[in-house]
Amino acid sequence: MRVKPIALVTAANKGIGLQIARDLATHGLTVLVGSRKLEHAETAAKSIGADARAVQLDVTNQASIAAAAKRIRNEFGRLDVLVNNAGTSDAGKQGISHAAPLEGSAVFETNVFGVVAVTQAMLRLLGEAPAARIVSVDPSSPQRALFGPVYSPSETALDATTLAFAIEFEDAGADAACPGFTSTNLDSFEGTAERAA
């Protein structure tokens, strides 16, 4: 009997993450729907179907990350796919010279350091999979500037971080994926319409 691959998608309770989780479930994976609030993950998992499980996961909280990794180890013993989708933007439209330092810190904490923390926590689980994949979602597009002055530098740092993982873990296959300018709450739904589920 073929064992279903296991995928974890961070911030999968809405937007791009939810669509990724739906697509993975459609392609025969068991999808772990990560969200800071468990109730949001549960609602999203229910909308996906029987192949989805809710996981409380805050990428900026080490205890939350460790608990998610422990749960995955106990329930599944491995992780085949990690999709680092969680991201945030600074709402300001002013230039980088007007960005508040603490605001920038919060964006980097989620978009870069959160990716590093989650990936590091999941490496042993990924090592148990026969052909593990790490994918970091980066809306690299001409519209990046719409998301505020700190978002673009954070995504550039994410690209460099993804490359560093790709070099260090060639066997795991670390990649960046660009969904384009998609309509989500990140861009106040100004992007192109989301694909229907």
mmCIF file of the C-alpha atoms, coordinates in Angstrom:
data_MODEL
# 
_entry.id   MODEL 
# 
loop_
_atom_site.group_PDB 
_atom_site.id 
_atom_site.type_symbol 
_atom_site.label_atom_id 
_atom_site.label_alt_id 
_atom_site.label_comp_id 
_atom_site.label_asym_id 
_atom_site.label_entity_id 
_atom_site.label_seq_id 
_atom_site.pdbx_PDB_ins_code 
_atom_site.Cartn_x 
_atom_site.Cartn_y 
_atom_site.Cartn_z 
_atom_site.occupancy 
_atom_site.B_iso_or_equiv 
_atom_site.pdbx_formal_charge 
_atom_site.auth_seq_id 
_atom_site.auth_comp_id 
_atom_site.auth_asym_id 
_atom_site.auth_atom_id 
_atom_site.pdbx_PDB_model_num 
ATOM 1   C CA . MET A 1 1   ? 0.000   0.000  0.000  1.00 0.00 ? 1   MET A CA 1 
ATOM 2   C CA . ARG A 1 2   ? 1.333   3.422  -0.982 1.00 0.00 ? 2   ARG A CA 1 
ATOM 3   C CA . VAL A 1 3   ? 1.929   5.745  1.958  1.00 0.00 ? 3   VAL A CA 1 
ATOM 4   C CA . LYS A 1 4   ? 0.556   9.232  1.412  1.00 0.00 ? 4   LYS A CA 1 
ATOM 5   C CA . PRO A 1 5   ? 3.143   12.017 1.461  1.00 0.00 ? 5   PRO A CA 1 
ATOM 6   C CA . ILE A 1 6   ? 2.787   14.518 4.311  1.00 0.00 ? 6   ILE A CA 1 
ATOM 7   C CA . ALA A 1 7   ? 2.924   18.270 3.660  1.00 0.00 ? 7   ALA A CA 1 
ATOM 8   C CA . LEU A 1 8   ? 2.991   21.166 6.106  1.00 0.00 ? 8   LEU A CA 1 
ATOM 9   C CA . VAL A 1 9   ? 1.882   24.579 4.857  1.00 0.00 ? 9   VAL A CA 1 
ATOM 10  C CA . THR A 1 10  ? 2.409   27.569 7.150  1.00 0.00 ? 10  THR A CA 1 
ATOM 11  C CA . ALA A 1 11  ? -0.323  30.243 7.233  1.00 0.00 ? 11  ALA A CA 1 
ATOM 12  C CA . ALA A 1 12  ? -2.623  27.917 5.307  1.00 0.00 ? 12  ALA A CA 1 
ATOM 13  C CA . ASN A 1 13  ? -5.878  29.145 6.787  1.00 0.00 ? 13  ASN A CA 1 
ATOM 14  C CA . LYS A 1 14  ? -6.520  31.682 4.001  1.00 0.00 ? 14  LYS A CA 1 
ATOM 15  C CA . GLY A 1 15  ? -5.235  33.191 0.767  1.00 0.00 ? 15  GLY A CA 1 
ATOM 16  C CA . ILE A 1 16  ? -2.345  31.606 -1.101 1.00 0.00 ? 16  ILE A CA 1 
ATOM 17  C CA . GLY A 1 17  ? -1.591  29.147 1.714  1.00 0.00 ? 17  GLY A CA 1 
ATOM 18  C CA . LEU A 1 18  ? -5.131  27.779 1.706  1.00 0.00 ? 18  LEU A CA 1 
ATOM 19  C CA . GLN A 1 19  ? -5.061  27.334 -2.062 1.00 0.00 ? 19  GLN A CA 1 
ATOM 20  C CA . ILE A 1 20  ? -1.692  25.554 -1.849 1.00 0.00 ? 20  ILE A CA 1 
ATOM 21  C CA . ALA A 1 21  ? -3.094  23.244 0.833  1.00 0.00 ? 21  ALA A CA 1 
ATOM 22  C CA . ARG A 1 22  ? -6.159  22.490 -1.317 1.00 0.00 ? 22  ARG A CA 1 
ATOM 23  C CA . ASP A 1 23  ? -4.007  21.742 -4.340 1.00 0.00 ? 23  ASP A CA 1 
ATOM 24  C CA . LEU A 1 24  ? -1.704  19.432 -2.381 1.00 0.00 ? 24  LEU A CA 1 
ATOM 25  C CA . ALA A 1 25  ? -4.672  17.508 -0.958 1.00 0.00 ? 25  ALA A CA 1 
ATOM 26  C CA . THR A 1 26  ? -6.114  17.202 -4.471 1.00 0.00 ? 26  THR A CA 1 
ATOM 27  C CA . HIS A 1 27  ? -2.816  15.648 -5.569 1.00 0.00 ? 27  HIS A CA 1 
ATOM 28  C CA . GLY A 1 28  ? -2.996  12.957 -2.898 1.00 0.00 ? 28  GLY A CA 1 
ATOM 29  C CA . LEU A 1 29  ? -1.030  14.443 -0.003 1.00 0.00 ? 29  LEU A CA 1 
ATOM 30  C CA . THR A 1 30  ? -2.075  14.613 3.613  1.00 0.00 ? 30  THR A CA 1 
ATOM 31  C CA . VAL A 1 31  ? -1.888  18.340 4.343  1.00 0.00 ? 31  VAL A CA 1 
ATOM 32  C CA . LEU A 1 32  ? -1.135  19.877 7.713  1.00 0.00 ? 32  LEU A CA 1 
ATOM 33  C CA . VAL A 1 33  ? -2.819  23.272 7.747  1.00 0.00 ? 33  VAL A CA 1 
ATOM 34  C CA . GLY A 1 34  ? -0.712  25.609 9.862  1.00 0.00 ? 34  GLY A CA 1 
ATOM 35  C CA . SER A 1 35  ? -2.167  28.737 11.438 1.00 0.00 ? 35  SER A CA 1 
ATOM 36  C CA . ARG A 1 36  ? -1.390  30.938 14.437 1.00 0.00 ? 36  ARG A CA 1 
ATOM 37  C CA . LYS A 1 37  ? -4.919  30.317 15.720 1.00 0.00 ? 37  LYS A CA 1 
ATOM 38  C CA . LEU A 1 38  ? -5.961  26.675 15.916 1.00 0.00 ? 38  LEU A CA 1 
ATOM 39  C CA . GLU A 1 39  ? -9.620  27.468 15.278 1.00 0.00 ? 39  GLU A CA 1 
ATOM 40  C CA . HIS A 1 40  ? -8.694  29.114 11.965 1.00 0.00 ? 40  HIS A CA 1 
ATOM 41  C CA . ALA A 1 41  ? -6.641  26.063 10.995 1.00 0.00 ? 41  ALA A CA 1 
ATOM 42  C CA . GLU A 1 42  ? -9.566  23.799 11.906 1.00 0.00 ? 42  GLU A CA 1 
ATOM 43  C CA . THR A 1 43  ? -11.997 25.789 9.757  1.00 0.00 ? 43  THR A CA 1 
ATOM 44  C CA . ALA A 1 44  ? -9.598  25.710 6.800  1.00 0.00 ? 44  ALA A CA 1 
ATOM 45  C CA . ALA A 1 45  ? -8.868  21.991 7.211  1.00 0.00 ? 45  ALA A CA 1 
ATOM 46  C CA . LYS A 1 46  ? -12.580 21.235 7.295  1.00 0.00 ? 46  LYS A CA 1 
ATOM 47  C CA . SER A 1 47  ? -13.050 23.160 4.028  1.00 0.00 ? 47  SER A CA 1 
ATOM 48  C CA . ILE A 1 48  ? -10.280 21.105 2.382  1.00 0.00 ? 48  ILE A CA 1 
ATOM 49  C CA . GLY A 1 49  ? -11.600 17.707 3.427  1.00 0.00 ? 49  GLY A CA 1 
ATOM 50  C CA . ALA A 1 50  ? -10.501 14.433 4.970  1.00 0.00 ? 50  ALA A CA 1 
ATOM 51  C CA . ASP A 1 51  ? -6.891  14.775 3.827  1.00 0.00 ? 51  ASP A CA 1 
ATOM 52  C CA . ALA A 1 52  ? -6.292  17.932 5.878  1.00 0.00 ? 52  ALA A CA 1 
ATOM 53  C CA . ARG A 1 53  ? -5.333  18.293 9.544  1.00 0.00 ? 53  ARG A CA 1 
ATOM 54  C CA . ALA A 1 54  ? -5.230  21.487 11.593 1.00 0.00 ? 54  ALA A CA 1 
ATOM 55  C CA . VAL A 1 55  ? -1.943  22.446 13.274 1.00 0.00 ? 55  VAL A CA 1 
ATOM 56  C CA . GLN A 1 56  ? -1.416  25.434 15.550 1.00 0.00 ? 56  GLN A CA 1 
ATOM 57  C CA . LEU A 1 57  ? 1.767   27.073 14.297 1.00 0.00 ? 57  LEU A CA 1 
ATOM 58  C CA . ASP A 1 58  ? 3.062   30.572 14.895 1.00 0.00 ? 58  ASP A CA 1 
ATOM 59  C CA . VAL A 1 59  ? 6.304   30.945 12.922 1.00 0.00 ? 59  VAL A CA 1 
ATOM 60  C CA . THR A 1 60  ? 7.489   33.669 15.311 1.00 0.00 ? 60  THR A CA 1 
ATOM 61  C CA . ASN A 1 61  ? 7.055   31.524 18.435 1.00 0.00 ? 61  ASN A CA 1 
ATOM 62  C CA . GLN A 1 62  ? 9.690   28.857 19.126 1.00 0.00 ? 62  GLN A CA 1 
ATOM 63  C CA . ALA A 1 63  ? 7.465   26.896 21.529 1.00 0.00 ? 63  ALA A CA 1 
ATOM 64  C CA . SER A 1 64  ? 4.706   26.748 18.910 1.00 0.00 ? 64  SER A CA 1 
ATOM 65  C CA . ILE A 1 65  ? 7.168   25.572 16.249 1.00 0.00 ? 65  ILE A CA 1 
ATOM 66  C CA . ALA A 1 66  ? 8.604   22.896 18.546 1.00 0.00 ? 66  ALA A CA 1 
ATOM 67  C CA . ALA A 1 67  ? 5.114   21.663 19.479 1.00 0.00 ? 67  ALA A CA 1 
ATOM 68  C CA . ALA A 1 68  ? 4.155   21.391 15.798 1.00 0.00 ? 68  ALA A CA 1 
ATOM 69  C CA . ALA A 1 69  ? 7.335   19.430 15.008 1.00 0.00 ? 69  ALA A CA 1 
ATOM 70  C CA . LYS A 1 70  ? 6.708   17.091 17.946 1.00 0.00 ? 70  LYS A CA 1 
ATOM 71  C CA . ARG A 1 71  ? 3.136   16.476 16.855 1.00 0.00 ? 71  ARG A CA 1 
ATOM 72  C CA . ILE A 1 72  ? 4.213   15.708 13.282 1.00 0.00 ? 72  ILE A CA 1 
ATOM 73  C CA . ARG A 1 73  ? 6.863   13.278 14.553 1.00 0.00 ? 73  ARG A CA 1 
ATOM 74  C CA . ASN A 1 74  ? 4.384   11.528 16.858 1.00 0.00 ? 74  ASN A CA 1 
ATOM 75  C CA . GLU A 1 75  ? 1.573   11.270 14.298 1.00 0.00 ? 75  GLU A CA 1 
ATOM 76  C CA . PHE A 1 76  ? 3.429   10.757 11.031 1.00 0.00 ? 76  PHE A CA 1 
ATOM 77  C CA . GLY A 1 77  ? 7.126   10.160 11.745 1.00 0.00 ? 77  GLY A CA 1 
ATOM 78  C CA . ARG A 1 78  ? 8.251   12.234 8.780  1.00 0.00 ? 78  ARG A CA 1 
ATOM 79  C CA . LEU A 1 79  ? 7.528   15.265 6.615  1.00 0.00 ? 79  LEU A CA 1 
ATOM 80  C CA . ASP A 1 80  ? 7.734   15.078 2.825  1.00 0.00 ? 80  ASP A CA 1 
ATOM 81  C CA . VAL A 1 81  ? 6.975   18.694 1.905  1.00 0.00 ? 81  VAL A CA 1 
ATOM 82  C CA . LEU A 1 82  ? 7.414   21.936 3.852  1.00 0.00 ? 82  LEU A CA 1 
ATOM 83  C CA . VAL A 1 83  ? 5.796   25.007 2.330  1.00 0.00 ? 83  VAL A CA 1 
ATOM 84  C CA . ASN A 1 84  ? 6.964   28.202 4.051  1.00 0.00 ? 84  ASN A CA 1 
ATOM 85  C CA . ASN A 1 85  ? 4.058   30.446 3.146  1.00 0.00 ? 85  ASN A CA 1 
ATOM 86  C CA . ALA A 1 86  ? 3.603   32.665 6.222  1.00 0.00 ? 86  ALA A CA 1 
ATOM 87  C CA . GLY A 1 87  ? 4.321   36.301 5.499  1.00 0.00 ? 87  GLY A CA 1 
ATOM 88  C CA . THR A 1 88  ? 3.382   39.782 6.549  1.00 0.00 ? 88  THR A CA 1 
ATOM 89  C CA . SER A 1 89  ? 3.861   43.267 5.163  1.00 0.00 ? 89  SER A CA 1 
ATOM 90  C CA . ASP A 1 90  ? 4.292   46.726 6.566  1.00 0.00 ? 90  ASP A CA 1 
ATOM 91  C CA . ALA A 1 91  ? 1.190   48.692 5.714  1.00 0.00 ? 91  ALA A CA 1 
ATOM 92  C CA . GLY A 1 92  ? 2.950   51.976 5.087  1.00 0.00 ? 92  GLY A CA 1 
ATOM 93  C CA . LYS A 1 93  ? 3.221   53.326 1.564  1.00 0.00 ? 93  LYS A CA 1 
ATOM 94  C CA . GLN A 1 94  ? 6.041   55.749 2.389  1.00 0.00 ? 94  GLN A CA 1 
ATOM 95  C CA . GLY A 1 95  ? 9.619   55.122 1.355  1.00 0.00 ? 95  GLY A CA 1 
ATOM 96  C CA . ILE A 1 96  ? 12.220  53.180 3.306  1.00 0.00 ? 96  ILE A CA 1 
ATOM 97  C CA . SER A 1 97  ? 13.531  56.409 4.852  1.00 0.00 ? 97  SER A CA 1 
ATOM 98  C CA . HIS A 1 98  ? 10.240  56.722 6.790  1.00 0.00 ? 98  HIS A CA 1 
ATOM 99  C CA . ALA A 1 99  ? 9.873   53.076 7.882  1.00 0.00 ? 99  ALA A CA 1 
ATOM 100 C CA . ALA A 1 100 ? 9.667   52.540 11.633 1.00 0.00 ? 100 ALA A CA 1 
ATOM 101 C CA . PRO A 1 101 ? 12.513  50.257 12.806 1.00 0.00 ? 101 PRO A CA 1 
ATOM 102 C CA . LEU A 1 102 ? 10.262  48.090 14.986 1.00 0.00 ? 102 LEU A CA 1 
ATOM 103 C CA . GLU A 1 103 ? 7.805   47.683 12.132 1.00 0.00 ? 103 GLU A CA 1 
ATOM 104 C CA . GLY A 1 104 ? 10.642  46.421 9.959  1.00 0.00 ? 104 GLY A CA 1 
ATOM 105 C CA . SER A 1 105 ? 11.731  44.035 12.685 1.00 0.00 ? 105 SER A CA 1 
ATOM 106 C CA . ALA A 1 106 ? 8.273   42.452 12.836 1.00 0.00 ? 106 ALA A CA 1 
ATOM 107 C CA . VAL A 1 107 ? 8.216   41.913 9.063  1.00 0.00 ? 107 VAL A CA 1 
ATOM 108 C CA . PHE A 1 108 ? 11.654  40.250 9.049  1.00 0.00 ? 108 PHE A CA 1 
ATOM 109 C CA . GLU A 1 109 ? 10.685  38.170 12.102 1.00 0.00 ? 109 GLU A CA 1 
ATOM 110 C CA . THR A 1 110 ? 7.906   36.500 10.097 1.00 0.00 ? 110 THR A CA 1 
ATOM 111 C CA . ASN A 1 111 ? 9.158   36.599 6.513  1.00 0.00 ? 111 ASN A CA 1 
ATOM 112 C CA . VAL A 1 112 ? 12.778  35.581 7.107  1.00 0.00 ? 112 VAL A CA 1 
ATOM 113 C CA . PHE A 1 113 ? 13.543  34.410 10.637 1.00 0.00 ? 113 PHE A CA 1 
ATOM 114 C CA . GLY A 1 114 ? 10.252  32.494 10.831 1.00 0.00 ? 114 GLY A CA 1 
ATOM 115 C CA . VAL A 1 115 ? 11.187  30.571 7.692  1.00 0.00 ? 115 VAL A CA 1 
ATOM 116 C CA . VAL A 1 116 ? 14.594  29.725 9.161  1.00 0.00 ? 116 VAL A CA 1 
ATOM 117 C CA . ALA A 1 117 ? 13.113  28.641 12.510 1.00 0.00 ? 117 ALA A CA 1 
ATOM 118 C CA . VAL A 1 118 ? 10.411  26.425 10.993 1.00 0.00 ? 118 VAL A CA 1 
ATOM 119 C CA . THR A 1 119 ? 12.767  24.874 8.443  1.00 0.00 ? 119 THR A CA 1 
ATOM 120 C CA . GLN A 1 120 ? 15.395  24.116 11.093 1.00 0.00 ? 120 GLN A CA 1 
ATOM 121 C CA . ALA A 1 121 ? 12.750  22.522 13.334 1.00 0.00 ? 121 ALA A CA 1 
ATOM 122 C CA . MET A 1 122 ? 11.482  20.317 10.493 1.00 0.00 ? 122 MET A CA 1 
ATOM 123 C CA . LEU A 1 123 ? 14.856  19.185 9.085  1.00 0.00 ? 123 LEU A CA 1 
ATOM 124 C CA . ARG A 1 124 ? 14.960  15.860 10.933 1.00 0.00 ? 124 ARG A CA 1 
ATOM 125 C CA . LEU A 1 125 ? 11.407  15.078 9.851  1.00 0.00 ? 125 LEU A CA 1 
ATOM 126 C CA . LEU A 1 126 ? 12.280  15.994 6.265  1.00 0.00 ? 126 LEU A CA 1 
ATOM 127 C CA . GLY A 1 127 ? 15.299  13.726 6.570  1.00 0.00 ? 127 GLY A CA 1 
ATOM 128 C CA . GLU A 1 128 ? 12.946  10.785 7.188  1.00 0.00 ? 128 GLU A CA 1 
ATOM 129 C CA . ALA A 1 129 ? 11.223  11.317 3.817  1.00 0.00 ? 129 ALA A CA 1 
ATOM 130 C CA . PRO A 1 130 ? 12.505  9.586  0.678  1.00 0.00 ? 130 PRO A CA 1 
ATOM 131 C CA . ALA A 1 131 ? 12.380  12.749 -1.453 1.00 0.00 ? 131 ALA A CA 1 
ATOM 132 C CA . ALA A 1 132 ? 11.748  15.780 0.743  1.00 0.00 ? 132 ALA A CA 1 
ATOM 133 C CA . ARG A 1 133 ? 10.991  19.242 -0.649 1.00 0.00 ? 133 ARG A CA 1 
ATOM 134 C CA . ILE A 1 134 ? 11.235  22.686 0.960  1.00 0.00 ? 134 ILE A CA 1 
ATOM 135 C CA . VAL A 1 135 ? 9.353   25.466 -0.821 1.00 0.00 ? 135 VAL A CA 1 
ATOM 136 C CA . SER A 1 136 ? 9.328   29.103 0.257  1.00 0.00 ? 136 SER A CA 1 
ATOM 137 C CA . VAL A 1 137 ? 6.580   31.267 -1.198 1.00 0.00 ? 137 VAL A CA 1 
ATOM 138 C CA . ASP A 1 138 ? 7.844   34.634 -2.428 1.00 0.00 ? 138 ASP A CA 1 
ATOM 139 C CA . PRO A 1 139 ? 5.529   36.937 -4.378 1.00 0.00 ? 139 PRO A CA 1 
ATOM 140 C CA . SER A 1 140 ? 8.487   38.306 -6.349 1.00 0.00 ? 140 SER A CA 1 
ATOM 141 C CA . SER A 1 141 ? 6.831   40.677 -8.727 1.00 0.00 ? 141 SER A CA 1 
ATOM 142 C CA . PRO A 1 142 ? 6.879   44.294 -9.864 1.00 0.00 ? 142 PRO A CA 1 
ATOM 143 C CA . GLN A 1 143 ? 4.096   44.871 -7.319 1.00 0.00 ? 143 GLN A CA 1 
ATOM 144 C CA . ARG A 1 144 ? 6.360   44.157 -4.329 1.00 0.00 ? 144 ARG A CA 1 
ATOM 145 C CA . ALA A 1 145 ? 6.599   47.883 -3.641 1.00 0.00 ? 145 ALA A CA 1 
ATOM 146 C CA . LEU A 1 146 ? 2.842   48.000 -2.971 1.00 0.00 ? 146 LEU A CA 1 
ATOM 147 C CA . PHE A 1 147 ? 3.384   46.022 0.219  1.00 0.00 ? 147 PHE A CA 1 
ATOM 148 C CA . GLY A 1 148 ? 5.439   48.691 1.968  1.00 0.00 ? 148 GLY A CA 1 
ATOM 149 C CA . PRO A 1 149 ? 9.098   49.712 2.232  1.00 0.00 ? 149 PRO A CA 1 
ATOM 150 C CA . VAL A 1 150 ? 10.270  46.815 4.424  1.00 0.00 ? 150 VAL A CA 1 
ATOM 151 C CA . TYR A 1 151 ? 8.460   43.950 2.680  1.00 0.00 ? 151 TYR A CA 1 
ATOM 152 C CA . SER A 1 152 ? 10.630  44.022 -0.434 1.00 0.00 ? 152 SER A CA 1 
ATOM 153 C CA . PRO A 1 153 ? 13.939  43.816 1.485  1.00 0.00 ? 153 PRO A CA 1 
ATOM 154 C CA . SER A 1 154 ? 12.503  41.006 3.615  1.00 0.00 ? 154 SER A CA 1 
ATOM 155 C CA . GLU A 1 155 ? 11.582  39.002 0.510  1.00 0.00 ? 155 GLU A CA 1 
ATOM 156 C CA . THR A 1 156 ? 15.035  39.591 -0.952 1.00 0.00 ? 156 THR A CA 1 
ATOM 157 C CA . ALA A 1 157 ? 16.460  38.189 2.300  1.00 0.00 ? 157 ALA A CA 1 
ATOM 158 C CA . LEU A 1 158 ? 14.049  35.246 1.978  1.00 0.00 ? 158 LEU A CA 1 
ATOM 159 C CA . ASP A 1 159 ? 15.392  34.542 -1.520 1.00 0.00 ? 159 ASP A CA 1 
ATOM 160 C CA . ALA A 1 160 ? 18.957  34.490 -0.149 1.00 0.00 ? 160 ALA A CA 1 
ATOM 161 C CA . THR A 1 161 ? 17.890  32.264 2.752  1.00 0.00 ? 161 THR A CA 1 
ATOM 162 C CA . THR A 1 162 ? 16.194  29.832 0.362  1.00 0.00 ? 162 THR A CA 1 
ATOM 163 C CA . LEU A 1 163 ? 19.346  29.704 -1.735 1.00 0.00 ? 163 LEU A CA 1 
ATOM 164 C CA . ALA A 1 164 ? 21.411  28.978 1.379  1.00 0.00 ? 164 ALA A CA 1 
ATOM 165 C CA . PHE A 1 165 ? 19.109  26.056 2.259  1.00 0.00 ? 165 PHE A CA 1 
ATOM 166 C CA . ALA A 1 166 ? 19.270  24.813 -1.341 1.00 0.00 ? 166 ALA A CA 1 
ATOM 167 C CA . ILE A 1 167 ? 23.073  24.807 -1.269 1.00 0.00 ? 167 ILE A CA 1 
ATOM 168 C CA . GLU A 1 168 ? 23.300  23.138 2.142  1.00 0.00 ? 168 GLU A CA 1 
ATOM 169 C CA . PHE A 1 169 ? 20.549  20.566 1.594  1.00 0.00 ? 169 PHE A CA 1 
ATOM 170 C CA . GLU A 1 170 ? 20.747  19.629 -2.067 1.00 0.00 ? 170 GLU A CA 1 
ATOM 171 C CA . ASP A 1 171 ? 18.973  16.333 -1.446 1.00 0.00 ? 171 ASP A CA 1 
ATOM 172 C CA . ALA A 1 172 ? 15.980  18.070 0.141  1.00 0.00 ? 172 ALA A CA 1 
ATOM 173 C CA . GLY A 1 173 ? 15.402  20.294 -2.866 1.00 0.00 ? 173 GLY A CA 1 
ATOM 174 C CA . ALA A 1 174 ? 14.823  23.774 -1.468 1.00 0.00 ? 174 ALA A CA 1 
ATOM 175 C CA . ASP A 1 175 ? 13.105  26.148 -3.885 1.00 0.00 ? 175 ASP A CA 1 
ATOM 176 C CA . ALA A 1 176 ? 11.254  29.452 -4.000 1.00 0.00 ? 176 ALA A CA 1 
ATOM 177 C CA . ALA A 1 177 ? 7.841   29.662 -5.647 1.00 0.00 ? 177 ALA A CA 1 
ATOM 178 C CA . CYS A 1 178 ? 6.222   32.825 -6.964 1.00 0.00 ? 178 CYS A CA 1 
ATOM 179 C CA . PRO A 1 179 ? 2.413   32.874 -7.153 1.00 0.00 ? 179 PRO A CA 1 
ATOM 180 C CA . GLY A 1 180 ? 2.440   36.346 -8.735 1.00 0.00 ? 180 GLY A CA 1 
ATOM 181 C CA . PHE A 1 181 ? 0.276   39.301 -7.767 1.00 0.00 ? 181 PHE A CA 1 
ATOM 182 C CA . THR A 1 182 ? -2.569  37.303 -6.264 1.00 0.00 ? 182 THR A CA 1 
ATOM 183 C CA . SER A 1 183 ? -5.623  38.789 -4.590 1.00 0.00 ? 183 SER A CA 1 
ATOM 184 C CA . THR A 1 184 ? -5.186  38.262 -0.833 1.00 0.00 ? 184 THR A CA 1 
ATOM 185 C CA . ASN A 1 185 ? -5.519  40.274 2.367  1.00 0.00 ? 185 ASN A CA 1 
ATOM 186 C CA . LEU A 1 186 ? -1.766  41.007 2.081  1.00 0.00 ? 186 LEU A CA 1 
ATOM 187 C CA . ASP A 1 187 ? -2.469  43.391 -0.827 1.00 0.00 ? 187 ASP A CA 1 
ATOM 188 C CA . SER A 1 188 ? -5.969  44.453 0.313  1.00 0.00 ? 188 SER A CA 1 
ATOM 189 C CA . PHE A 1 189 ? -7.334  42.173 -2.435 1.00 0.00 ? 189 PHE A CA 1 
ATOM 190 C CA . GLU A 1 190 ? -5.947  44.436 -5.161 1.00 0.00 ? 190 GLU A CA 1 
ATOM 191 C CA . GLY A 1 191 ? -4.210  41.618 -7.036 1.00 0.00 ? 191 GLY A CA 1 
ATOM 192 C CA . THR A 1 192 ? -5.613  39.363 -9.693 1.00 0.00 ? 192 THR A CA 1 
ATOM 193 C CA . ALA A 1 193 ? -8.512  37.216 -8.556 1.00 0.00 ? 193 ALA A CA 1 
ATOM 194 C CA . GLU A 1 194 ? -7.747  34.073 -6.601 1.00 0.00 ? 194 GLU A CA 1 
ATOM 195 C CA . ARG A 1 195 ? -8.392  30.816 -8.356 1.00 0.00 ? 195 ARG A CA 1 
ATOM 196 C CA . ALA A 1 196 ? -11.695 29.234 -7.450 1.00 0.00 ? 196 ALA A CA 1 
ATOM 197 C CA . ALA A 1 197 ? -11.368 26.282 -5.110 1.00 0.00 ? 197 ALA A CA 1 
# 
